[in-house]
């Protein structure tokens, strides 16, 4: 099916809710947060008025907008995904997608002018042991011992310049946000008491689940990222946890190489493709 056989329409984000529920195979109430994060939406229908794709634009602090949603399976899936992605780009400018091969087709998007700007990865392996001290003038503390929400938000905001991340909401700084355990997680401060790094972790099914550490750009040339990982891994070992799973978005090749050198292996990878 060609683009000429599809009609793309801009819609209000609320109109995306039934489509997102169908695309992700989830109840509408579970998709409400996703719709509320979007500032605009687009749908593609064929000549029989059958919905073929639906996307919403979720703003990113420094990378335009992420396109949530995608195309339904079937012959029309690829042209529909391309059609709504082009429409979104024409309306709002720079956009990017997690091209997992189902909702968004990576090869066809690259052929249409998208370029790879990063990846989502999940790495797994034994809990690493490599002692690394924080840089001079940096203090690491257990996140639970730092109740100041503003400082926590500073540290969480160190992710915001990375593709795939979004503006941090105050709710993300609360204990238990994202299912993470503040008693196992670590936060870093500079000499002035500003939050300059964070690594959050939870134990699920006997495995330590963590996000790749966030580090303020001014400290990324130091060993702070490694020190945050070491602090969290030490607490996991103390709990008797022997396996770890690390999620990352937009990490650099050097950061990936560092984690592979710790003995972790990539078990899942999705390219992040951008246009504009």
C-alpha positions as CSV (number, residue, x, y, z in Angstrom):
1,X,0.0,0.0,0.0
2,X,1.4,3.4,-0.9
3,X,1.1,6.7,1.0
4,X,-1.3,7.9,-1.6
5,X,-3.9,5.4,-0.4
6,X,-3.6,6.7,3.2
7,X,-5.1,9.8,4.7
8,X,-3.2,11.4,7.7
9,X,-5.1,13.7,10.0
10,X,-3.8,15.7,13.0
11,X,-5.9,15.0,16.1
12,X,-6.0,16.0,19.8
13,X,-4.0,13.7,22.0
14,X,-7.1,12.5,23.9
15,X,-8.3,11.0,20.6
16,X,-5.3,8.7,20.6
17,X,-6.3,6.7,23.7
18,X,-8.3,3.9,22.1
19,X,-5.6,3.5,19.4
20,X,-2.8,3.4,21.9
21,X,-4.6,0.8,24.0
22,X,-5.0,-1.4,20.9
23,X,-1.4,-0.8,19.8
24,X,0.1,-1.7,23.1
25,X,-2.4,-4.4,24.1
26,X,-3.3,-2.7,27.3
27,X,-6.4,-1.2,29.0
28,X,-7.2,2.4,28.2
29,X,-6.6,3.4,31.8
30,X,-3.1,2.2,31.6
31,X,-2.4,4.3,28.5
32,X,-3.8,7.6,30.0
33,X,-0.4,8.7,31.2
34,X,1.0,8.3,27.7
35,X,-1.7,10.3,26.1
36,X,-1.4,13.0,28.7
37,X,2.3,13.3,27.9
38,X,1.6,14.1,24.2
39,X,1.1,17.6,22.8
40,X,-0.3,16.6,19.4
41,X,-1.4,13.5,17.6
42,X,-1.8,12.1,14.1
43,X,-3.7,9.1,12.7
44,X,-3.5,7.4,9.3
45,X,-6.5,5.7,7.8
46,X,-6.9,3.8,4.5
47,X,-9.6,4.2,1.9
48,X,-11.9,2.0,3.8
49,X,-11.5,4.3,6.8
50,X,-9.6,1.6,8.7
51,X,-7.1,3.0,11.3
52,X,-3.6,2.0,10.2
53,X,-1.3,4.1,12.5
54,X,-1.5,6.5,15.4
55,X,1.3,8.6,17.0
56,X,1.6,11.3,19.6
57,X,4.4,13.8,20.1
58,X,5.9,13.7,23.5
59,X,8.3,16.7,24.0
60,X,12.0,16.1,24.8
61,X,14.1,18.8,26.5
62,X,16.8,18.9,23.8
63,X,15.7,16.5,21.0
64,X,12.4,17.7,19.6
65,X,9.7,15.1,20.4
66,X,9.5,11.4,20.8
67,X,6.8,9.8,18.7
68,X,4.7,7.4,20.8
69,X,2.4,4.8,19.3
70,X,3.1,3.6,15.7
71,X,1.6,1.4,13.1
72,X,-0.8,-1.6,13.3
73,X,0.5,-4.9,11.9
74,X,-0.3,-5.8,8.3
75,X,0.5,-4.8,4.7
76,X,-0.3,-1.1,5.4
77,X,1.9,-1.0,8.5
78,X,5.1,0.3,6.9
79,X,3.6,3.1,4.7
80,X,1.3,4.1,7.5
81,X,4.3,4.4,10.0
82,X,6.2,6.5,7.4
83,X,3.1,8.7,6.7
84,X,2.4,9.6,10.3
85,X,6.1,10.1,11.1
86,X,6.5,12.5,8.1
87,X,3.3,14.4,9.1
88,X,4.5,14.8,12.7
89,X,7.9,16.0,11.5
90,X,6.2,18.5,9.1
91,X,4.0,19.9,11.9
92,X,6.4,20.0,15.0
93,X,9.9,19.7,13.6
94,X,12.5,17.3,15.0
95,X,11.2,14.0,16.0
96,X,12.6,10.6,17.0
97,X,11.3,7.1,17.5
98,X,12.3,3.9,19.2
99,X,12.4,1.7,16.1
100,X,11.7,-1.7,17.5
101,X,10.7,-3.3,14.2
102,X,7.0,-3.6,15.2
103,X,5.4,-0.2,15.8
104,X,8.1,1.5,13.8
105,X,10.2,-0.2,11.0
106,X,13.9,0.7,11.3
107,X,15.1,-0.1,7.8
108,X,12.3,1.8,6.1
109,X,12.7,4.8,8.3
110,X,16.4,5.0,7.6
111,X,15.7,4.8,3.9
112,X,13.2,7.7,4.3
113,X,15.9,9.9,5.8
114,X,15.9,9.1,9.5
115,X,19.3,8.6,11.1
116,X,20.4,6.6,14.1
117,X,21.2,8.9,17.1
118,X,21.3,6.4,19.9
119,X,19.8,3.2,21.3
120,X,17.8,1.8,24.1
121,X,19.7,-1.2,25.6
122,X,19.2,-3.6,28.4
123,X,22.4,-5.2,29.7
124,X,22.5,-8.2,32.1
125,X,25.1,-10.2,34.0
126,X,26.6,-10.9,37.4
127,X,26.7,-8.0,39.8
128,X,30.1,-6.4,38.9
129,X,32.8,-5.8,41.5
130,X,35.1,-2.9,40.7
131,X,35.8,-0.4,43.4
132,X,35.8,3.2,42.2
133,X,36.0,6.2,44.5
134,X,34.0,9.3,43.6
135,X,36.0,12.3,42.3
136,X,37.4,14.9,44.8
137,X,34.8,17.3,46.1
138,X,32.0,14.8,45.3
139,X,30.0,13.0,48.0
140,X,27.9,9.9,47.4
141,X,24.9,9.2,49.7
142,X,22.0,6.8,49.9
143,X,19.1,8.3,48.2
144,X,16.7,7.6,51.1
145,X,19.0,9.8,53.3
146,X,18.3,12.8,51.0
147,X,14.6,13.8,51.4
148,X,15.0,17.1,49.6
149,X,12.9,16.8,46.5
150,X,14.6,19.8,44.8
151,X,18.0,18.2,45.1
152,X,16.7,14.8,43.9
153,X,15.2,16.6,40.9
154,X,18.5,18.2,40.2
155,X,20.2,14.8,40.1
156,X,17.4,13.2,38.0
157,X,17.6,16.1,35.6
158,X,21.2,15.1,34.6
159,X,19.6,12.6,32.2
160,X,17.6,15.3,30.3
161,X,20.1,16.1,27.6
162,X,20.3,12.4,26.5
163,X,18.1,11.3,23.6
164,X,15.2,9.1,24.8
165,X,14.8,11.0,28.1
166,X,12.2,13.6,29.0
167,X,11.7,16.5,31.4
168,X,11.6,15.1,35.0
169,X,8.4,15.5,36.8
170,X,8.3,16.2,40.6
171,X,6.6,12.8,41.2
172,X,9.8,11.1,39.9
173,X,11.7,12.4,42.9
174,X,9.4,10.6,45.5
175,X,10.4,7.5,47.3
176,X,9.2,4.4,45.3
177,X,8.9,6.3,42.0
178,X,9.3,3.9,39.1
179,X,9.4,1.1,41.6
180,X,13.0,2.0,42.6
181,X,14.3,1.4,46.2
182,X,15.7,4.6,47.6
183,X,17.5,2.6,50.3
184,X,19.6,0.9,47.6
185,X,19.9,3.8,45.2
186,X,22.7,6.4,45.2
187,X,22.9,10.2,44.7
188,X,25.9,12.4,44.2
189,X,26.6,16.0,45.4
190,X,29.2,18.5,44.5
191,X,30.9,20.8,47.0
192,X,27.9,23.2,47.0
193,X,25.4,20.5,47.7
194,X,23.9,20.3,44.2
195,X,22.7,17.0,42.9
196,X,25.1,16.1,40.1
197,X,24.4,12.3,39.6
198,X,22.1,9.5,40.5
199,X,21.7,5.8,40.1
200,X,18.4,4.1,41.0
201,X,17.9,0.4,41.5
202,X,15.3,-2.0,42.7
203,X,15.4,-5.7,43.4
204,X,12.8,-7.7,41.4
205,X,12.7,-11.4,41.4
206,X,16.1,-11.6,43.0
207,X,17.7,-9.4,40.2
208,X,18.9,-5.8,40.6
209,X,17.1,-3.7,38.1
210,X,18.7,-0.3,37.6
211,X,18.8,2.6,35.1
212,X,22.1,3.6,33.8
213,X,23.5,6.4,36.0
214,X,22.7,10.0,35.3
215,X,25.7,12.4,35.5
216,X,25.8,16.1,35.0
217,X,27.6,17.0,31.8
218,X,30.4,18.9,33.7
219,X,31.3,15.6,35.5
220,X,31.1,13.1,32.7
221,X,34.8,13.2,32.1
222,X,35.4,12.0,35.6
223,X,34.9,8.6,37.2
224,X,31.6,9.6,38.8
225,X,29.4,7.3,36.7
226,X,31.6,4.4,37.6
227,X,31.5,5.4,41.3
228,X,27.7,5.5,41.3
229,X,27.6,2.1,39.7
230,X,30.0,0.8,42.3
231,X,28.0,2.2,45.2
232,X,24.8,0.6,44.0
233,X,26.4,-2.7,43.1
234,X,28.0,-2.9,46.6
235,X,24.5,-2.5,48.2
236,X,23.1,-5.2,45.9
237,X,25.9,-7.6,46.9
238,X,25.3,-6.8,50.6
239,X,21.6,-7.9,50.0
240,X,22.8,-11.2,48.5
241,X,21.9,-10.2,45.0
242,X,24.1,-11.7,42.3
243,X,22.5,-10.7,39.0
244,X,21.8,-7.2,37.6
245,X,19.8,-5.8,34.7
246,X,20.7,-2.3,33.5
247,X,18.4,-0.1,31.2
248,X,20.0,2.7,29.3
249,X,18.8,5.3,26.8
250,X,21.3,7.3,24.8
251,X,24.4,6.2,26.5
252,X,27.6,6.9,24.6
253,X,29.8,4.2,22.9
254,X,32.4,4.8,25.7
255,X,29.8,4.2,28.4
256,X,28.7,1.0,26.7
257,X,32.3,-0.2,26.4
258,X,32.7,0.5,30.1
259,X,29.7,-1.6,31.0
260,X,30.7,-4.4,28.7
261,X,34.1,-4.4,30.3
262,X,32.4,-5.0,33.7
263,X,31.1,-8.3,32.3
264,X,27.6,-7.2,31.4
265,X,26.1,-8.3,28.0
266,X,23.6,-6.6,25.8
267,X,20.4,-8.7,25.7
268,X,18.0,-6.2,24.1
269,X,18.7,-3.3,21.8
270,X,16.4,-0.9,19.9
271,X,17.8,1.9,17.7
272,X,16.6,5.5,18.3
273,X,16.1,7.1,14.9
274,X,15.6,10.8,14.4
275,X,14.5,13.2,11.6
276,X,15.1,16.9,11.6
